[in-house]
Amino acid sequence: MPRRRLALLAALTLLAALAFMLVAPQGNWSFLLGFRGERLAALALVGASVGVATVLFQTVAGNRILTPSIMGFDALYGLFQTGLVFLLGGVGYAALDARLKFLIETAAMVAAAVMLLTLLLGRGRTDLHRMLLVGVILGTFFRSLAGMLQRLMDPNEFAVVQGASFATFSRVRGELLMVAALLALVALWLAWRQRHALDVVALGRSVSIGLGIDHDRLCQLALVVVAVLVSASTALVGPVAFFGLIVASLAHVVMRTPRHAHLLPAAAMIGATILIAGQTVFERALGLQATLSVVIEFAGGLLFLFLLLRGRPA
């Protein structure tokens, strides 16, 4: 049954991709295919990266409500952007090589993920309220620091920060696509290699160690993979806070199995399908009269509140 569900998800992803490429063509086909193809690749990469990163993070954290965004990763990304604009100015920020900036941001987020490891593996790691409090404190600290820097900025520089701090799926950073895709694919491959060991990690630290798994090393590797995937997605479209929660929850509901050999590809395909199909509807049917990122954040926020009040995963 899980294989049939994966095959169905693959078919839905393919149909969404074909609709994105072929529905409502306007202009020269050679130009449209190249332009839409680049955006299609970016949307698929972002959806897969966010979905897999959330599943990995929830496995390491020991619950299915926390996400990298809730734990402050997106706020940290916003602080990076604000700090660069504050130090270099709007012109200097725009003159930065996009690939170099992306690699620096990725390295910083990987370092933050390793530091977060001590919080996840310490005493009380399964205490949901403690971990949520840590995430709220970190996110609030990063946002407050970014807000202080923004108040000291020139209004023109503040506009640059605002443009880099909100997710948009109507345009992607094409110059970063190859670099982000390379890093994301390596990270996805590492996650896939550890799929069976992750099944054991999900049982808990003591059980993992008893079964011969190097729990701490594997969790550290998983968090590094999460940081790389989050960096790749935010660099291409900007931060998305609750999208991963939607994707991971749907992956668990659809697959009905705790095995990561099924959850990881399911999360990747569900994330890609949501972004591709959603952007197709908003562009071709609604004429961009609404924003996909706003709808995703609203639905994800409601889902987060529902799971939190329910007290157990969906």
C-alpha positions as CSV (number, residue, x, y, z in Angstrom):
1,M,0.0,0.0,0.0
2,P,2.7,2.6,0.8
3,R,4.2,2.0,-2.7
4,R,0.9,2.5,-4.3
5,R,0.5,5.8,-2.4
6,L,4.0,6.9,-3.5
7,A,3.1,6.1,-7.1
8,L,-0.1,8.1,-6.8
9,L,1.8,11.1,-5.4
10,A,4.4,10.8,-8.2
11,A,1.5,10.9,-10.7
12,L,0.0,14.0,-9.0
13,T,3.4,15.7,-9.0
14,L,3.8,15.0,-12.7
15,L,0.3,16.3,-13.5
16,A,1.0,19.5,-11.6
17,A,4.3,20.0,-13.4
18,L,2.6,19.5,-16.8
19,A,-0.1,21.9,-15.9
20,F,2.4,24.5,-14.8
21,M,4.3,24.2,-18.0
22,L,1.4,23.9,-20.5
23,V,-1.7,25.7,-19.2
24,A,-2.5,29.1,-20.7
25,P,0.5,29.5,-22.9
26,Q,1.2,33.1,-23.9
27,G,4.0,34.2,-26.2
28,N,6.8,32.2,-27.8
29,W,6.9,28.6,-26.8
30,S,10.7,28.4,-26.8
31,F,10.9,31.3,-24.3
32,L,8.0,30.0,-22.2
33,L,9.4,26.5,-21.8
34,G,12.8,27.8,-20.7
35,F,11.3,30.5,-18.3
36,R,8.7,28.2,-16.8
37,G,11.1,25.3,-16.6
38,E,13.5,27.3,-14.4
39,R,10.7,28.3,-12.1
40,L,9.3,24.7,-12.1
41,A,12.7,23.4,-11.0
42,A,12.9,26.0,-8.2
43,L,9.4,25.3,-6.9
44,A,10.0,21.6,-6.9
45,L,13.3,22.0,-5.1
46,V,11.9,24.3,-2.5
47,G,8.9,22.0,-1.8
48,A,11.0,18.9,-1.5
49,S,13.6,20.6,0.6
50,V,11.1,22.1,3.1
51,G,9.2,18.8,3.3
52,V,12.2,16.6,4.0
53,A,13.8,19.1,6.3
54,T,10.6,19.2,8.5
55,V,10.3,15.4,8.6
56,L,14.0,15.1,9.7
57,F,13.7,17.9,12.3
58,Q,10.6,16.3,13.8
59,T,12.3,12.9,14.0
60,V,15.3,14.4,15.8
61,A,13.1,16.6,18.1
62,G,10.9,13.6,19.0
63,N,7.5,15.2,18.1
64,R,5.5,16.1,15.1
65,I,4.6,19.7,15.9
66,L,8.0,21.4,15.9
67,T,9.5,22.7,12.6
68,P,12.8,24.4,11.8
69,S,10.8,27.7,11.3
70,I,9.1,27.5,14.7
71,M,12.5,27.0,16.3
72,G,13.8,30.3,14.9
73,F,15.6,29.3,11.7
74,D,13.6,31.8,9.5
75,A,14.1,34.6,12.0
76,L,17.9,33.8,11.9
77,Y,17.7,34.1,8.1
78,G,16.0,37.5,8.4
79,L,18.7,38.7,10.8
80,F,21.4,37.7,8.3
81,Q,19.7,39.8,5.6
82,T,19.2,42.7,7.9
83,G,22.8,42.6,9.2
84,L,24.2,42.5,5.7
85,V,22.2,45.5,4.6
86,F,23.0,47.4,7.8
87,L,26.8,46.8,7.4
88,L,27.1,47.2,3.6
89,G,24.2,49.5,2.7
90,G,21.6,48.8,0.0
91,V,24.1,49.3,-2.8
92,G,26.7,47.1,-1.2
93,Y,24.1,44.4,-0.5
94,A,23.0,44.4,-4.1
95,A,26.6,44.3,-5.3
96,L,27.3,41.1,-3.3
97,D,27.8,38.0,-5.3
98,A,24.6,36.0,-4.7
99,R,26.4,32.7,-4.7
100,L,28.9,33.8,-2.1
101,K,26.2,35.3,0.1
102,F,24.2,32.1,-0.1
103,L,27.2,29.9,0.9
104,I,28.0,32.2,3.8
105,E,24.3,32.1,5.0
106,T,24.3,28.3,4.7
107,A,27.5,28.0,6.7
108,A,26.1,30.2,9.4
109,M,22.8,28.3,9.6
110,V,24.7,25.0,9.8
111,A,26.7,26.4,12.7
112,A,23.4,27.4,14.4
113,A,22.0,23.9,13.8
114,V,25.0,22.3,15.5
115,M,24.6,24.7,18.5
116,L,20.9,23.8,18.7
117,L,21.9,20.1,18.9
118,T,22.8,20.5,22.6
119,L,19.2,21.8,23.3
120,L,17.6,18.9,21.5
121,L,19.8,16.2,23.1
122,G,19.8,17.6,26.6
123,R,17.5,16.6,29.5
124,G,13.9,17.2,28.8
125,R,14.3,16.9,25.0
126,T,10.9,15.3,24.8
127,D,9.2,18.2,26.7
128,L,7.2,19.9,24.0
129,H,6.5,23.0,26.0
130,R,10.2,23.4,26.9
131,M,11.2,23.1,23.2
132,L,8.5,25.5,22.1
133,L,9.7,28.0,24.7
134,V,13.3,27.7,23.4
135,G,12.1,28.3,19.8
136,V,10.0,31.3,20.8
137,I,12.9,32.8,22.7
138,L,15.3,32.3,19.9
139,G,12.9,33.6,17.3
140,T,12.0,36.6,19.4
141,F,15.6,37.5,20.1
142,F,16.6,37.3,16.4
143,R,13.5,39.3,15.3
144,S,14.1,41.9,18.0
145,L,17.8,42.3,17.0
146,A,16.8,42.6,13.3
147,G,14.1,45.1,14.2
148,M,16.6,47.3,16.1
149,L,18.9,47.3,13.1
150,Q,16.0,48.2,10.8
151,R,15.1,51.2,12.9
152,L,18.6,52.6,12.5
153,M,18.5,52.2,8.7
154,D,17.8,54.6,5.9
155,P,14.3,54.1,4.5
156,N,15.7,53.0,1.2
157,E,17.8,50.3,2.8
158,F,14.8,49.2,4.9
159,A,12.9,48.7,1.7
160,V,15.7,46.4,0.5
161,V,15.4,44.3,3.7
162,Q,11.6,44.1,3.4
163,G,12.0,42.7,-0.2
164,A,14.4,40.0,1.0
165,S,12.3,39.0,4.1
166,F,9.1,37.8,2.6
167,A,8.5,34.7,0.6
168,T,7.5,35.0,-3.1
169,F,6.8,32.2,-5.5
170,S,6.2,34.3,-8.5
171,R,9.9,35.0,-9.0
172,V,12.9,32.9,-8.0
173,R,16.6,33.6,-7.7
174,G,17.6,32.0,-10.9
175,E,21.3,32.8,-10.4
176,L,21.2,30.6,-7.2
177,L,19.3,27.7,-8.7
178,M,22.3,25.6,-9.7
179,V,24.2,26.2,-6.4
180,A,21.1,25.6,-4.2
181,A,20.1,22.5,-6.2
182,L,23.6,21.0,-5.9
183,L,23.7,21.5,-2.1
184,A,20.1,20.4,-1.7
185,L,20.5,17.3,-3.7
186,V,23.6,16.3,-1.7
187,A,21.6,16.9,1.5
188,L,18.6,14.9,0.3
189,W,21.0,12.0,-0.7
190,L,22.5,12.0,2.8
191,A,19.0,12.0,4.3
192,W,18.0,9.1,2.1
193,R,21.1,7.1,3.1
194,Q,20.2,7.3,6.7
195,R,16.5,6.5,6.3
196,H,16.7,3.1,8.1
197,A,18.7,4.5,11.0
198,L,16.2,7.4,11.3
199,D,13.5,4.8,12.0
200,V,15.5,3.7,15.0
201,V,16.2,7.3,16.1
202,A,12.4,8.0,16.1
203,L,12.1,5.4,18.9
204,G,14.1,7.5,21.3
205,R,17.7,8.1,22.4
206,S,17.9,5.2,24.9
207,V,16.4,2.7,22.4
208,S,18.7,3.9,19.6
209,I,21.8,3.5,21.7
210,G,20.7,0.1,22.9
211,L,20.3,-1.0,19.3
212,G,23.8,0.1,18.4
213,I,23.0,3.5,16.7
214,D,25.3,6.4,17.3
215,H,22.4,8.6,18.2
216,D,24.2,11.9,18.9
217,R,26.2,11.7,15.7
218,L,23.2,10.9,13.6
219,C,21.1,13.7,15.1
220,Q,24.0,16.1,14.4
221,L,24.1,15.0,10.8
222,A,20.4,15.3,10.5
223,L,20.4,18.9,11.8
224,V,23.2,19.8,9.4
225,V,21.1,18.4,6.5
226,V,18.1,20.4,7.8
227,A,20.1,23.6,7.9
228,V,21.3,23.1,4.3
229,L,17.8,22.4,3.0
230,V,16.3,25.4,4.9
231,S,19.1,27.6,3.5
232,A,18.5,26.4,-0.1
233,S,14.7,27.0,0.1
234,T,15.0,30.4,1.8
235,A,17.7,31.6,-0.6
236,L,15.4,30.8,-3.6
237,V,12.0,32.1,-2.5
238,G,12.4,33.6,1.0
239,P,11.3,32.2,4.4
240,V,8.2,30.2,4.8
241,A,7.2,29.6,8.4
242,F,4.4,26.9,8.5
243,F,4.7,25.3,5.0
244,G,6.8,22.4,6.4
245,L,4.3,21.7,9.1
246,I,1.5,21.3,6.4
247,V,3.7,19.0,4.3
248,A,5.0,16.8,7.1
249,S,1.5,16.4,8.5
250,L,0.1,15.4,5.1
251,A,2.9,12.9,4.6
252,H,2.1,11.1,7.9
253,V,-1.6,11.1,7.1
254,V,-1.2,9.8,3.5
255,M,1.5,7.2,4.1
256,R,0.2,6.0,7.6
257,T,3.7,4.5,8.4
258,P,6.6,5.7,10.5
259,R,9.2,4.4,8.0
260,H,11.4,7.1,6.6
261,A,11.8,5.2,3.4
262,H,8.2,6.2,2.6
263,L,7.9,9.4,4.6
264,L,10.9,11.2,3.0
265,P,9.9,10.8,-0.7
266,A,6.2,11.4,0.2
267,A,7.1,14.7,1.9
268,A,9.2,15.7,-1.0
269,M,6.5,15.0,-3.6
270,I,3.7,16.6,-1.5
271,G,5.7,19.7,-0.9
272,A,6.6,20.0,-4.6
273,T,3.0,19.3,-5.7
274,I,1.5,21.9,-3.3
275,L,3.8,24.7,-4.5
276,I,3.6,23.8,-8.2
277,A,-0.2,23.3,-8.3
278,G,-0.9,26.3,-6.0
279,Q,1.3,28.6,-8.1
280,T,-0.4,27.4,-11.3
281,V,-3.9,28.2,-9.8
282,F,-2.8,31.6,-8.5
283,E,-1.1,32.6,-11.7
284,R,-3.3,31.2,-14.5
285,A,-6.8,31.1,-12.8
286,L,-6.7,34.0,-10.3
287,G,-4.3,36.3,-12.3
288,L,-2.1,36.8,-9.2
289,Q,-5.0,38.5,-7.4
290,A,-3.8,36.7,-4.2
291,T,-0.5,35.5,-2.9
292,L,0.2,31.8,-2.4
293,S,2.7,32.4,0.5
294,V,0.0,34.3,2.5
295,V,-2.5,31.4,2.0
296,I,0.1,28.8,3.0
297,E,1.1,30.7,6.1
298,F,-2.5,31.2,7.2
299,A,-3.4,27.5,6.7
300,G,-0.2,26.4,8.4
301,G,-0.8,28.7,11.4
302,L,-4.2,27.2,11.8
303,L,-2.9,23.7,11.6
304,F,-0.2,24.5,14.2
305,L,-2.7,25.8,16.6
306,F,-5.0,22.8,16.0
307,L,-2.1,20.3,16.7
308,L,-1.0,22.2,19.7
309,L,-4.5,22.3,21.3
310,R,-5.1,18.7,20.3
311,G,-2.1,17.7,22.3
312,R,-1.1,14.8,19.9
313,P,0.0,14.6,16.3
314,A,-2.5,14.2,13.5
